[in-house]
Amino acid sequence: MIDSLSVFFPAYNEENNILDTIEKAIQVLKNLKLDRYEIIVVDDGSKDNTGKIADGLASKYEYVKVIHQSNGGYGMALRTGLYNAKY
């Protein structure tokens, strides 16, 4: 049985989607009744408000973490998420 889980989202210019996506992920994780979980948003150099919105979520929820990086593309954002996942 799984008791902990890391979920990460590579994000580039997702200001219209990131809030809803993270809030839906929070509901799913809560429903799984895990002992520990985290959500990581990898802001891959967004030029819109993706980073600000994600930072607001991280301020609101202790299990949401945001990593800001220069735009390195989808592959780099995936690696960043995987390397920073605790669970």
C-alpha positions as CSV (number, residue, x, y, z in Angstrom):
1,M,0.0,0.0,0.0
2,I,1.3,3.5,-0.9
3,D,1.4,5.9,2.1
4,S,3.2,8.8,0.5
5,L,3.2,10.4,-3.0
6,S,4.9,13.3,-4.8
7,V,3.1,14.9,-7.7
8,F,4.7,17.5,-9.9
9,F,3.5,19.7,-12.7
10,P,5.9,21.3,-15.3
11,A,4.4,24.7,-16.1
12,Y,5.1,27.2,-18.8
13,N,2.7,30.1,-19.2
14,E,-0.2,28.3,-17.5
15,E,-1.7,31.2,-15.6
16,N,-5.2,30.2,-16.9
17,N,-4.9,26.6,-15.7
18,I,-2.5,26.3,-12.8
19,L,-4.8,27.3,-10.0
20,D,-7.5,24.9,-11.0
21,T,-5.0,22.1,-11.7
22,I,-3.4,22.4,-8.3
23,E,-6.7,22.6,-6.4
24,K,-8.0,19.5,-8.2
25,A,-4.7,17.7,-7.4
26,I,-5.1,18.7,-3.7
27,Q,-8.6,17.2,-3.6
28,V,-7.4,13.9,-5.2
29,L,-4.5,13.6,-2.7
30,K,-6.8,14.3,0.2
31,N,-9.2,11.7,-1.0
32,L,-6.4,9.1,-1.2
33,K,-5.8,9.5,2.6
34,L,-2.1,9.3,2.3
35,D,0.2,9.9,5.3
36,R,2.4,12.3,3.4
37,Y,2.2,14.1,0.0
38,E,3.6,17.0,-1.8
39,I,2.8,18.9,-5.0
40,I,5.6,20.5,-6.9
41,V,5.1,23.1,-9.5
42,V,8.1,23.6,-11.8
43,D,7.8,27.0,-13.3
44,D,9.8,26.7,-16.4
45,G,10.6,30.4,-17.0
46,S,6.9,31.4,-17.6
47,K,6.5,34.9,-18.9
48,D,3.0,35.3,-17.5
49,N,1.7,35.1,-13.9
50,T,2.1,31.3,-13.5
51,G,4.9,31.7,-11.0
52,K,3.0,34.3,-8.9
53,I,-0.1,32.1,-8.8
54,A,1.9,29.1,-7.9
55,D,3.7,31.0,-5.1
56,G,0.4,32.1,-3.7
57,L,-0.7,28.4,-3.5
58,A,2.6,27.5,-1.8
59,S,1.9,30.2,0.8
60,K,-1.5,28.8,1.4
61,Y,-0.6,25.1,1.5
62,E,2.5,23.8,3.2
63,Y,2.7,20.8,0.9
64,V,2.8,22.8,-2.3
65,K,6.4,23.7,-3.4
66,V,7.3,25.9,-6.4
67,I,10.6,25.7,-8.2
68,H,11.4,28.6,-10.5
69,Q,13.9,27.9,-13.3
70,S,15.0,29.5,-16.6
71,N,13.1,28.1,-19.5
72,G,14.8,24.8,-20.3
73,G,11.9,23.0,-22.0
74,Y,9.7,20.2,-21.0
75,G,12.4,17.6,-20.5
76,M,14.4,19.8,-18.1
77,A,11.2,20.7,-16.2
78,L,10.4,16.9,-15.9
79,R,13.9,16.2,-14.6
80,T,13.7,19.1,-12.1
81,G,10.4,17.7,-10.8
82,L,11.7,14.2,-10.5
83,Y,15.0,15.2,-8.8
84,N,13.1,17.3,-6.2
85,A,10.4,14.8,-5.4
86,K,10.7,13.5,-1.8
87,Y,8.1,10.7,-2.0
